[in-house]
Amino acid sequence: MTALLLITADDVLLDELLRLAAAAGATPEVARDLSTALRAWSRAPAVVVGSDLLTGLARMGPPRRPTVHVAGWGSAGEDVFRSALAVGAEHVIELPDGAPWLTALLTDLGDTPGGRGLTLGVVGGSGGVGATTLACALGQAASATGAAVVVDMDPLGPGIDRVLGMEELPGVRWPDLAATTGRLGSRSLREALPRRGDLGVLSFARGSGRHETVPEPTVVREVLSAAARGHQTVVLDLPRGSGGAELVSRCDEVLVVVSPSIGGVASAVRLVDSLLDRWRTAGQRGLSGESGHVALVVRGAGAGPDVVSRAIGLPVRAVMGDQRGLAEAIDLGLGPLRSRRGPLARAAAEVLSRCRIQAVAA
């Protein structure tokens, strides 16, 4: 891993920081004085400043940069927080209690460039339109170019692990993460999930007859944050009910899968209106077709994509025809993308390409 910069003249603090860095697999560069620290300040991927040199560093006014953290022994006083603000620090870590948190943070240094992967949400405009199938297809397509994960947020859905043929693979599921507290390391999460190649899944418990629920919002937020830090692409299979409002706000783009029939379009209009109302009530910024945040995927034969787009008031990202042999591919445990040249594969590739362009433009 590329070196991080440790700035401290406190031997006891330095020993602890070196121990935590080693546990995280990070290779540190040490600066015991402020002149050395300033020379290395801008080139290091992350900086941990000891509270012993923090005030002096703040007086020197180093240029602002991301991923700066402050660490010291015991409770931090007001002067530490004031100096931390002056150097642009993101966190003040109080040792020894904050040691696990700092280790998880350092573990993430080698993950996704830019610190966060593309997060896509998929929701059905009506029941049975194939939103879970598209979510799994997007995950399979994205995993061809980097680490990807499909996250099941719908406990009443068919189960993404079943659709992808990964139900029997070992790894953590939502019930295993229900008691998560504090910062969750992205690498730890990635390596703990059931996965095949570069594709991981986070689903509900294996087996039938289980009434599963989504964990508490604080757990979901931490898990999704770790997933985005540790994967190039995160795909959320969203519920159609009231639980999706906050989840939508965590997505770079939400895809509403629509059947181009009168009933399918009418149902999608109600879903989109309800979603926007809940989101605005929660105090989030409004969504619009022009923002590029919510878009449509039209599946099946019927009204043309332009007609569907005008009726719902959102742009169409892709049109997806029915795919022969889809049920057979899923039954065989191959996932929906049995072929890279079918309608589903083409739609998934088009969606990923357009969403990545939108994310870069934003």
LUMLOZA-912049 format. One record per residue (C-alpha): chain; x, y, z. Coordinates in nm, 3 decimals, m for minus. Each point is the difference from the previous one (the first is absolute). Example, Ala and Ser with C-alpha at 12.3 -4.5 7.8 and 13.67 -1.06 7.14 Angstrom:
2
<mol->A px->1.230 py->m0.450 pz->0.780> $
<mol->A px->0.137 py->0.344 pz->m0.066> $
// end
This chain:
362
<mol->A px->0.000 py->0.000 pz->0.000> $
<mol->A px->0.118 py->0.354 pz->m0.071> $
<mol->A px->0.153 py->0.167 pz->0.307> $
<mol->A px->m0.205 py->0.219 pz->0.232> $
<mol->A px->0.151 py->0.284 pz->0.197> $
<mol->A px->0.024 py->m0.013 pz->0.380> $
<mol->A px->0.091 py->0.333 pz->0.163> $
<mol->A px->0.103 py->m0.024 pz->0.365> $
<mol->A px->0.303 py->0.041 pz->0.227> $
<mol->A px->m0.165 py->m0.200 pz->0.281> $
<mol->A px->0.177 py->m0.338 pz->0.009> $
<mol->A px->m0.284 py->m0.174 pz->0.186> $
<mol->A px->m0.262 py->0.134 pz->m0.243> $
<mol->A px->0.220 py->m0.088 pz->m0.297> $
<mol->A px->0.040 py->m0.359 pz->0.119> $
<mol->A px->m0.378 py->m0.034 pz->0.023> $
<mol->A px->m0.058 py->0.156 pz->m0.342> $
<mol->A px->0.262 py->m0.228 pz->m0.158> $
<mol->A px->m0.169 py->m0.301 pz->0.160> $
<mol->A px->m0.341 py->0.102 pz->m0.133> $
<mol->A px->0.143 py->0.071 pz->m0.346> $
<mol->A px->0.161 py->m0.344 pz->m0.009> $
<mol->A px->m0.330 py->m0.161 pz->0.100> $
<mol->A px->m0.167 py->0.185 pz->m0.287> $
<mol->A px->0.267 py->m0.101 pz->m0.252> $
<mol->A px->0.107 py->0.362 pz->m0.053> $
<mol->A px->0.363 py->0.108 pz->m0.045> $
<mol->A px->0.063 py->0.329 pz->0.184> $
<mol->A px->0.239 py->0.285 pz->m0.059> $
<mol->A px->0.089 py->0.170 pz->0.329> $
<mol->A px->0.057 py->0.372 pz->0.050> $
<mol->A px->0.131 py->0.090 pz->0.347> $
<mol->A px->0.023 py->0.373 pz->m0.071> $
<mol->A px->m0.217 py->0.255 pz->m0.177> $
<mol->A px->0.240 py->0.081 pz->m0.285> $
<mol->A px->0.013 py->m0.367 pz->m0.102> $
<mol->A px->m0.378 py->m0.021 pz->0.036> $
<mol->A px->m0.061 py->0.293 pz->m0.235> $
<mol->A px->0.227 py->m0.147 pz->m0.269> $
<mol->A px->m0.201 py->m0.323 pz->m0.002> $
<mol->A px->m0.340 py->0.158 pz->0.073> $
<mol->A px->m0.144 py->0.020 pz->m0.351> $
<mol->A px->0.129 py->m0.327 pz->m0.147> $
<mol->A px->m0.118 py->m0.243 pz->0.270> $
<mol->A px->m0.331 py->m0.181 pz->m0.064> $
<mol->A px->m0.101 py->0.056 pz->0.363> $
<mol->A px->0.141 py->0.184 pz->0.301> $
<mol->A px->m0.027 py->m0.074 pz->0.371> $
<mol->A px->0.115 py->0.293 pz->0.215> $
<mol->A px->0.092 py->m0.059 pz->0.361> $
<mol->A px->m0.159 py->0.243 pz->0.244> $
<mol->A px->0.352 py->0.091 pz->0.127> $
<mol->A px->0.091 py->0.175 pz->m0.329> $
<mol->A px->m0.349 py->0.105 pz->m0.104> $
<mol->A px->0.004 py->0.356 pz->0.135> $
<mol->A px->0.336 py->0.079 pz->m0.160> $
<mol->A px->m0.115 py->m0.144 pz->m0.332> $
<mol->A px->m0.318 py->0.208 pz->0.010> $
<mol->A px->0.205 py->0.317 pz->0.051> $
<mol->A px->0.202 py->m0.078 pz->m0.315> $
<mol->A px->m0.320 py->m0.012 pz->m0.208> $
<mol->A px->0.057 py->m0.306 pz->m0.224> $
<mol->A px->m0.205 py->m0.013 pz->m0.323> $
<mol->A px->m0.342 py->m0.162 pz->0.028> $
<mol->A px->m0.019 py->m0.364 pz->m0.103> $
<mol->A px->m0.234 py->m0.297 pz->0.060> $
<mol->A px->0.054 py->m0.302 pz->0.230> $
<mol->A px->0.165 py->0.179 pz->0.293> $
<mol->A px->m0.063 py->m0.146 pz->0.345> $
<mol->A px->0.116 py->0.092 pz->0.350> $
<mol->A px->0.092 py->m0.256 pz->0.267> $
<mol->A px->0.093 py->0.041 pz->0.365> $
<mol->A px->m0.025 py->m0.166 pz->0.338> $
<mol->A px->m0.312 py->0.043 pz->0.210> $
<mol->A px->m0.276 py->0.257 pz->m0.037> $
<mol->A px->0.075 py->0.281 pz->m0.243> $
<mol->A px->m0.039 py->0.352 pz->0.131> $
<mol->A px->m0.151 py->0.301 pz->m0.170> $
<mol->A px->0.343 py->0.117 pz->m0.121> $
<mol->A px->0.054 py->m0.331 pz->m0.183> $
<mol->A px->m0.332 py->0.027 pz->m0.183> $
<mol->A px->0.072 py->0.365 pz->m0.088> $
<mol->A px->0.341 py->m0.088 pz->m0.146> $
<mol->A px->m0.145 py->m0.305 pz->m0.176> $
<mol->A px->m0.251 py->0.227 pz->m0.170> $
<mol->A px->0.281 py->0.235 pz->m0.103> $
<mol->A px->0.191 py->m0.277 pz->m0.183> $
<mol->A px->m0.316 py->m0.140 pz->m0.161> $
<mol->A px->m0.007 py->m0.326 pz->0.196> $
<mol->A px->m0.296 py->m0.229 pz->m0.059> $
<mol->A px->0.014 py->m0.178 pz->0.336> $
<mol->A px->0.155 py->0.028 pz->0.345> $
<mol->A px->0.078 py->m0.349 pz->0.129> $
<mol->A px->0.037 py->m0.053 pz->0.373> $
<mol->A px->0.226 py->m0.292 pz->0.087> $
<mol->A px->m0.009 py->m0.269 pz->0.122> $
<mol->A px->m0.380 py->m0.017 pz->m0.041> $
<mol->A px->0.016 py->0.112 pz->m0.364> $
<mol->A px->0.264 py->m0.257 pz->m0.104> $
<mol->A px->m0.241 py->m0.241 pz->m0.179> $
<mol->A px->m0.160 py->0.292 pz->m0.185> $
<mol->A px->0.339 py->0.133 pz->m0.115> $
<mol->A px->0.109 py->m0.348 pz->m0.110> $
<mol->A px->m0.313 py->m0.035 pz->m0.215> $
<mol->A px->0.060 py->0.345 pz->m0.148> $
<mol->A px->0.361 py->m0.082 pz->m0.090> $
<mol->A px->m0.106 py->m0.332 pz->m0.147> $
<mol->A px->m0.213 py->0.188 pz->m0.253> $
<mol->A px->0.296 py->0.195 pz->m0.145> $
<mol->A px->0.061 py->m0.250 pz->m0.278> $
<mol->A px->m0.360 py->m0.018 pz->m0.111> $
<mol->A px->m0.199 py->0.167 pz->m0.277> $
<mol->A px->0.187 py->0.293 pz->m0.161> $
<mol->A px->m0.179 py->0.322 pz->0.089> $
<mol->A px->m0.134 py->m0.164 pz->0.315> $
<mol->A px->m0.347 py->m0.100 pz->m0.120> $
<mol->A px->m0.142 py->m0.230 pz->m0.264> $
<mol->A px->m0.302 py->0.063 pz->m0.223> $
<mol->A px->m0.323 py->m0.085 pz->0.185> $
<mol->A px->m0.308 py->m0.093 pz->m0.204> $
<mol->A px->m0.348 py->m0.075 pz->0.130> $
<mol->A px->m0.250 py->m0.216 pz->m0.188> $
<mol->A px->m0.373 py->m0.007 pz->0.078> $
<mol->A px->m0.298 py->m0.145 pz->m0.184> $
<mol->A px->m0.257 py->0.244 pz->m0.131> $
<mol->A px->m0.250 py->m0.282 pz->0.050> $
<mol->A px->0.011 py->m0.348 pz->0.144> $
<mol->A px->0.162 py->m0.278 pz->m0.201> $
<mol->A px->0.171 py->0.228 pz->m0.251> $
<mol->A px->0.347 py->m0.144 pz->0.066> $
<mol->A px->0.176 py->0.258 pz->0.216> $
<mol->A px->0.194 py->m0.264 pz->0.195> $
<mol->A px->0.103 py->m0.166 pz->m0.326> $
<mol->A px->0.135 py->0.330 pz->m0.131> $
<mol->A px->0.179 py->0.075 pz->0.328> $
<mol->A px->0.176 py->m0.336 pz->m0.015> $
<mol->A px->0.082 py->0.046 pz->m0.368> $
<mol->A px->0.154 py->0.340 pz->0.075> $
<mol->A px->0.212 py->m0.158 pz->0.272> $
<mol->A px->0.120 py->m0.275 pz->m0.232> $
<mol->A px->0.082 py->0.247 pz->m0.278> $
<mol->A px->0.178 py->0.242 pz->0.235> $
<mol->A px->0.213 py->m0.279 pz->0.150> $
<mol->A px->0.164 py->m0.053 pz->m0.339> $
<mol->A px->0.191 py->0.326 pz->0.048> $
<mol->A px->0.045 py->0.023 pz->0.377> $
<mol->A px->m0.129 py->m0.097 pz->0.343> $
<mol->A px->m0.381 py->0.016 pz->0.015> $
<mol->A px->m0.263 py->m0.090 pz->0.257> $
<mol->A px->m0.377 py->m0.046 pz->m0.022> $
<mol->A px->m0.181 py->0.088 pz->0.323> $
<mol->A px->m0.346 py->m0.139 pz->0.074> $
<mol->A px->m0.213 py->0.268 pz->0.167> $
<mol->A px->m0.332 py->m0.177 pz->m0.058> $
<mol->A px->m0.069 py->m0.278 pz->0.253> $
<mol->A px->m0.315 py->m0.097 pz->m0.192> $
<mol->A px->0.177 py->m0.036 pz->m0.334> $
<mol->A px->0.123 py->m0.321 pz->m0.166> $
<mol->A px->0.347 py->0.034 pz->0.154> $
<mol->A px->0.301 py->0.117 pz->m0.200> $
<mol->A px->0.214 py->m0.292 pz->0.116> $
<mol->A px->m0.255 py->m0.242 pz->m0.149> $
<mol->A px->m0.020 py->0.192 pz->m0.329> $
<mol->A px->0.379 py->0.004 pz->m0.026> $
<mol->A px->0.042 py->m0.364 pz->0.101> $
<mol->A px->0.201 py->0.095 pz->0.311> $
<mol->A px->m0.244 py->m0.112 pz->0.268> $
<mol->A px->0.227 py->m0.279 pz->0.129> $
<mol->A px->0.323 py->0.200 pz->0.003> $
<mol->A px->0.143 py->0.078 pz->0.345> $
<mol->A px->0.012 py->0.355 pz->0.128> $
<mol->A px->m0.186 py->0.259 pz->0.206> $
<mol->A px->m0.364 py->0.093 pz->m0.055> $
<mol->A px->m0.208 py->0.289 pz->0.134> $
<mol->A px->m0.083 py->m0.176 pz->0.332> $
<mol->A px->0.375 py->m0.036 pz->0.066> $
<mol->A px->0.044 py->0.377 pz->m0.033> $
<mol->A px->m0.302 py->0.103 pz->0.205> $
<mol->A px->0.209 py->0.071 pz->0.311> $
<mol->A px->0.270 py->0.198 pz->m0.184> $
<mol->A px->0.122 py->0.305 pz->0.194> $
<mol->A px->0.262 py->0.258 pz->m0.086> $
<mol->A px->0.187 py->0.025 pz->m0.328> $
<mol->A px->m0.009 py->m0.307 pz->m0.223> $
<mol->A px->0.313 py->m0.058 pz->m0.207> $
<mol->A px->m0.066 py->m0.021 pz->m0.373> $
<mol->A px->0.258 py->m0.272 pz->m0.057> $
<mol->A px->m0.135 py->m0.201 pz->0.293> $
<mol->A px->m0.352 py->0.017 pz->m0.143> $
<mol->A px->0.113 py->m0.085 pz->m0.353> $
<mol->A px->0.194 py->m0.306 pz->0.112> $
<mol->A px->m0.279 py->m0.122 pz->0.228> $
<mol->A px->m0.280 py->m0.003 pz->m0.260> $
<mol->A px->m0.093 py->m0.302 pz->m0.212> $
<mol->A px->0.168 py->0.060 pz->m0.332> $
<mol->A px->0.084 py->m0.152 pz->m0.333> $
<mol->A px->0.296 py->0.166 pz->m0.165> $
<mol->A px->m0.039 py->0.377 pz->0.031> $
<mol->A px->m0.374 py->m0.018 pz->0.075> $
<mol->A px->m0.121 py->m0.001 pz->0.359> $
<mol->A px->m0.353 py->m0.018 pz->0.142> $
<mol->A px->m0.159 py->0.119 pz->0.320> $
<mol->A px->m0.331 py->m0.175 pz->0.049> $
<mol->A px->m0.231 py->m0.117 pz->0.273> $
<mol->A px->0.040 py->m0.330 pz->0.185> $
<mol->A px->0.014 py->m0.325 pz->m0.191> $
<mol->A px->m0.289 py->m0.241 pz->0.017> $
<mol->A px->m0.375 py->0.038 pz->m0.023> $
<mol->A px->m0.262 py->0.084 pz->0.258> $
<mol->A px->0.202 py->0.289 pz->0.147> $
<mol->A px->m0.168 py->0.337 pz->0.048> $
<mol->A px->0.290 py->0.235 pz->m0.053> $
<mol->A px->0.005 py->0.375 pz->0.044> $
<mol->A px->0.251 py->0.263 pz->m0.102> $
<mol->A px->0.233 py->0.093 pz->0.292> $
<mol->A px->m0.017 py->0.333 pz->0.178> $
<mol->A px->0.070 py->0.310 pz->m0.217> $
<mol->A px->0.332 py->0.068 pz->0.175> $
<mol->A px->0.122 py->m0.349 pz->m0.090> $
<mol->A px->m0.120 py->0.033 pz->m0.360> $
<mol->A px->0.175 py->0.336 pz->m0.039> $
<mol->A px->0.332 py->m0.136 pz->0.127> $
<mol->A px->m0.019 py->m0.317 pz->m0.208> $
<mol->A px->m0.086 py->0.189 pz->m0.320> $
<mol->A px->0.275 py->0.252 pz->0.066> $
<mol->A px->0.255 py->m0.281 pz->0.041> $
<mol->A px->m0.132 py->m0.173 pz->m0.312> $
<mol->A px->0.043 py->0.319 pz->m0.206> $
<mol->A px->0.355 py->0.051 pz->0.129> $
<mol->A px->0.100 py->m0.357 pz->m0.077> $
<mol->A px->m0.160 py->m0.059 pz->m0.341> $
<mol->A px->0.009 py->0.168 pz->m0.337> $
<mol->A px->m0.375 py->m0.056 pz->m0.041> $
<mol->A px->m0.277 py->m0.053 pz->0.257> $
<mol->A px->m0.348 py->m0.103 pz->m0.117> $
<mol->A px->m0.294 py->0.022 pz->0.241> $
<mol->A px->m0.310 py->m0.211 pz->m0.061> $
<mol->A px->m0.248 py->0.246 pz->0.152> $
<mol->A px->m0.343 py->m0.070 pz->0.151> $
<mol->A px->m0.311 py->0.157 pz->m0.151> $
<mol->A px->m0.139 py->0.087 pz->0.344> $
<mol->A px->0.067 py->0.292 pz->0.232> $
<mol->A px->0.343 py->m0.125 pz->0.107> $
<mol->A px->0.177 py->0.125 pz->m0.311> $
<mol->A px->0.004 py->0.379 pz->0.055> $
<mol->A px->0.334 py->0.031 pz->0.182> $
<mol->A px->0.154 py->m0.273 pz->m0.215> $
<mol->A px->m0.076 py->0.202 pz->m0.312> $
<mol->A px->0.194 py->0.294 pz->0.143> $
<mol->A px->0.312 py->m0.219 pz->0.018> $
<mol->A px->m0.010 py->m0.087 pz->m0.371> $
<mol->A px->0.179 py->0.175 pz->m0.283> $
<mol->A px->m0.288 py->m0.111 pz->m0.221> $
<mol->A px->m0.327 py->m0.186 pz->0.057> $
<mol->A px->m0.140 py->m0.212 pz->m0.282> $
<mol->A px->m0.375 py->m0.062 pz->m0.010> $
<mol->A px->m0.080 py->m0.310 pz->m0.206> $
<mol->A px->m0.323 py->0.061 pz->m0.192> $
<mol->A px->m0.230 py->m0.224 pz->m0.200> $
<mol->A px->m0.111 py->0.207 pz->m0.307> $
<mol->A px->m0.367 py->m0.083 pz->0.052> $
<mol->A px->m0.278 py->0.225 pz->0.123> $
<mol->A px->m0.003 py->m0.171 pz->0.338> $
<mol->A px->0.379 py->m0.011 pz->0.027> $
<mol->A px->0.043 py->0.370 pz->m0.079> $
<mol->A px->m0.283 py->0.101 pz->0.235> $
<mol->A px->0.155 py->m0.203 pz->0.282> $
<mol->A px->0.343 py->0.152 pz->m0.067> $
<mol->A px->m0.145 py->0.353 pz->0.011> $
<mol->A px->m0.149 py->m0.068 pz->0.345> $
<mol->A px->0.323 py->m0.155 pz->0.126> $
<mol->A px->0.215 py->0.292 pz->m0.119> $
<mol->A px->m0.241 py->0.259 pz->0.146> $
<mol->A px->m0.010 py->m0.183 pz->0.331> $
<mol->A px->0.376 py->m0.034 pz->0.008> $
<mol->A px->0.057 py->0.369 pz->m0.065> $
<mol->A px->m0.258 py->0.101 pz->0.261> $
<mol->A px->0.166 py->m0.215 pz->0.268> $
<mol->A px->0.343 py->0.129 pz->m0.094> $
<mol->A px->m0.104 py->0.365 pz->0.013> $
<mol->A px->m0.178 py->m0.059 pz->0.331> $
<mol->A px->0.328 py->m0.141 pz->0.133> $
<mol->A px->0.165 py->0.330 pz->m0.092> $
<mol->A px->0.202 py->m0.122 pz->m0.298> $
<mol->A px->0.049 py->0.202 pz->m0.318> $
<mol->A px->m0.263 py->m0.057 pz->m0.266> $
<mol->A px->0.048 py->m0.241 pz->m0.289> $
<mol->A px->m0.069 py->0.077 pz->m0.361> $
<mol->A px->0.056 py->m0.156 pz->m0.337> $
<mol->A px->0.246 py->0.279 pz->m0.081> $
<mol->A px->0.219 py->m0.083 pz->0.300> $
<mol->A px->0.083 py->m0.342 pz->m0.137> $
<mol->A px->m0.053 py->m0.148 pz->0.346> $
<mol->A px->m0.306 py->m0.209 pz->m0.087> $
<mol->A px->m0.052 py->m0.167 pz->m0.337> $
<mol->A px->m0.199 py->m0.279 pz->m0.165> $
<mol->A px->0.078 py->m0.339 pz->m0.147> $
<mol->A px->m0.283 py->m0.115 pz->m0.225> $
<mol->A px->m0.046 py->m0.376 pz->m0.006> $
<mol->A px->m0.215 py->m0.188 pz->m0.249> $
<mol->A px->m0.214 py->0.091 pz->m0.300> $
<mol->A px->m0.264 py->0.271 pz->m0.005> $
<mol->A px->0.010 py->0.377 pz->m0.009> $
<mol->A px->0.314 py->0.159 pz->m0.139> $
<mol->A px->0.270 py->0.132 pz->0.238> $
<mol->A px->m0.076 py->0.363 pz->m0.092> $
<mol->A px->m0.366 py->m0.048 pz->0.095> $
<mol->A px->0.096 py->m0.164 pz->0.331> $
<mol->A px->0.251 py->0.276 pz->0.075> $
<mol->A px->m0.256 py->0.277 pz->m0.059> $
<mol->A px->m0.267 py->m0.176 pz->0.205> $
<mol->A px->0.224 py->m0.046 pz->0.305> $
<mol->A px->0.213 py->0.311 pz->m0.043> $
<mol->A px->0.336 py->m0.176 pz->0.022> $
<mol->A px->0.265 py->m0.089 pz->m0.259> $
<mol->A px->0.044 py->m0.354 pz->m0.132> $
<mol->A px->0.346 py->m0.151 pz->0.056> $
<mol->A px->m0.059 py->m0.325 pz->m0.189> $
<mol->A px->m0.263 py->m0.215 pz->m0.171> $
<mol->A px->0.015 py->m0.367 pz->0.089> $
<mol->A px->m0.174 py->m0.270 pz->m0.199> $
<mol->A px->m0.101 py->m0.339 pz->0.135> $
<mol->A px->0.287 py->m0.250 pz->0.014> $
<mol->A px->m0.039 py->m0.362 pz->m0.101> $
<mol->A px->0.129 py->m0.256 pz->0.247> $
<mol->A px->0.009 py->0.246 pz->0.292> $
<mol->A px->m0.184 py->m0.226 pz->0.244> $
<mol->A px->0.218 py->m0.295 pz->m0.101> $
<mol->A px->0.320 py->0.198 pz->0.057> $
<mol->A px->m0.114 py->0.100 pz->0.349> $
<mol->A px->m0.111 py->m0.358 pz->0.081> $
<mol->A px->0.347 py->m0.122 pz->m0.102> $
<mol->A px->0.163 py->0.242 pz->0.244> $
<mol->A px->0.160 py->0.208 pz->m0.277> $
<mol->A px->m0.176 py->0.326 pz->0.078> $
<mol->A px->m0.197 py->0.202 pz->m0.255> $
<mol->A px->0.303 py->0.077 pz->m0.223> $
<mol->A px->0.057 py->m0.340 pz->m0.151> $
<mol->A px->0.112 py->0.172 pz->m0.319> $
<mol->A px->0.177 py->0.335 pz->m0.037> $
<mol->A px->m0.185 py->0.065 pz->m0.326> $
<mol->A px->m0.365 py->m0.038 pz->0.101> $
<mol->A px->m0.255 py->0.282 pz->0.052> $
<mol->A px->0.063 py->0.008 pz->0.374> $
<mol->A px->0.377 py->0.022 pz->m0.039> $
<mol->A px->m0.030 py->0.280 pz->m0.256> $
<mol->A px->m0.239 py->0.194 pz->0.224> $
<mol->A px->0.226 py->m0.045 pz->0.304> $
<mol->A px->0.305 py->0.118 pz->m0.194> $
<mol->A px->m0.188 py->0.305 pz->m0.131> $
<mol->A px->m0.129 py->0.091 pz->0.346> $
<mol->A px->0.345 py->m0.029 pz->0.159> $
<mol->A px->0.162 py->0.205 pz->m0.273> $
<mol->A px->m0.256 py->0.281 pz->0.023> $
<mol->A px->m0.005 py->0.003 pz->0.381> $
<mol->A px->0.379 py->0.022 pz->0.019> $
<mol->A px->m0.003 py->0.290 pz->m0.244> $
<mol->A px->m0.268 py->0.171 pz->0.210> $
<mol->A px->0.202 py->m0.058 pz->0.320> $
<mol->A px->0.315 py->0.150 pz->m0.154> $
<mol->A px->m0.195 py->0.298 pz->m0.132> $
<mol->A px->m0.152 py->0.061 pz->0.343> $
// end
